Amino acid sequence: MRIVSGVLSALAIVASVGLFSSGALAADDEGKIAKVDPNGLTITLDNGNTYKLSGEFDIEALQPGTEVVLAYDTIEGEKTVTDLVTYE
């Protein structure tokens, strides 16, 4: 009975790790802002990557030509910014 309990426990742990590892993974990028879309709440960097901003970011303060380093999560196929630092 102990062997069966141990196997079931191990399977439960493996299954839960698999569920959590398939979620959003953080990544980062850097470059100059090429385009700001205040209506879509997105910015596009000079490398062509486009990122969605949450409402907590002051999109009016972001201007084309501003150098940024950002962290993002890919959520449902969309790169969503979680942190952003500007350099002038």
C-alpha positions as CSV (number, residue, x, y, z in Angstrom):
1,M,0.0,0.0,0.0
2,R,2.9,2.4,0.7
3,I,4.3,1.9,-2.8
4,V,1.0,2.8,-4.3
5,S,0.7,5.9,-2.1
6,G,4.3,6.9,-3.0
7,V,3.6,6.5,-6.8
8,L,0.4,8.4,-6.6
9,S,2.1,11.2,-4.7
10,A,5.0,11.4,-7.2
11,L,2.5,11.5,-10.1
12,A,0.6,14.3,-8.4
13,I,3.8,16.3,-8.0
14,V,4.8,15.8,-11.6
15,A,1.4,16.8,-12.8
16,S,1.4,20.0,-10.7
17,V,4.8,21.0,-11.9
18,G,3.7,20.5,-15.5
19,L,0.7,22.7,-15.0
20,F,2.7,25.5,-13.5
21,S,5.5,25.4,-15.9
22,S,3.2,25.9,-18.9
23,G,2.2,29.3,-17.7
24,A,3.6,32.7,-18.7
25,L,7.4,32.9,-18.7
26,A,9.1,36.2,-18.1
27,A,11.6,37.6,-20.6
28,D,13.2,40.9,-21.4
29,D,14.0,43.2,-24.3
30,E,15.7,46.5,-24.9
31,G,15.8,49.1,-27.6
32,K,14.4,52.5,-28.8
33,I,10.7,53.1,-28.9
34,A,9.8,53.3,-32.6
35,K,6.0,53.8,-32.2
36,V,3.6,54.5,-29.4
37,D,-0.1,53.5,-29.8
38,P,-2.1,55.2,-27.0
39,N,-5.4,53.7,-28.2
40,G,-4.1,50.2,-28.3
41,L,-1.9,50.7,-25.3
42,T,1.1,49.3,-27.2
43,I,4.7,50.3,-27.9
44,T,6.8,49.0,-30.8
45,L,10.6,48.9,-30.4
46,D,13.1,49.6,-33.2
47,N,13.7,45.8,-33.5
48,G,10.0,45.4,-34.5
49,N,8.8,43.8,-31.3
50,T,5.4,45.1,-30.1
51,Y,4.4,45.1,-26.4
52,K,1.1,45.6,-24.7
53,L,1.1,48.0,-21.7
54,S,-1.3,47.7,-18.7
55,G,-3.2,50.7,-17.5
56,E,-0.6,51.3,-14.7
57,F,1.9,52.7,-17.3
58,D,1.8,56.4,-18.2
59,I,1.8,55.9,-22.0
60,E,1.8,59.7,-22.5
61,A,5.3,59.8,-21.0
62,L,6.6,57.3,-23.6
63,Q,7.9,58.9,-26.7
64,P,9.5,57.5,-29.9
65,G,13.3,57.6,-29.7
66,T,13.3,56.9,-25.9
67,E,15.6,54.0,-25.0
68,V,14.0,51.4,-22.8
69,V,14.7,48.1,-21.1
70,L,11.6,46.1,-20.3
71,A,10.4,42.8,-18.8
72,Y,7.4,41.0,-20.2
73,D,5.3,37.9,-19.9
74,T,3.7,36.3,-22.9
75,I,0.1,35.8,-22.0
76,E,-2.3,34.1,-24.5
77,G,0.2,34.9,-27.3
78,E,0.5,38.6,-26.4
79,K,3.7,40.1,-24.9
80,T,2.6,42.1,-21.9
81,V,5.0,44.5,-20.2
82,T,5.5,43.9,-16.5
83,D,8.3,46.4,-15.9
84,L,9.9,49.2,-17.9
85,V,12.9,51.5,-17.4
86,T,13.6,54.4,-19.7
87,Y,17.0,55.9,-20.5
88,E,17.6,59.2,-22.2
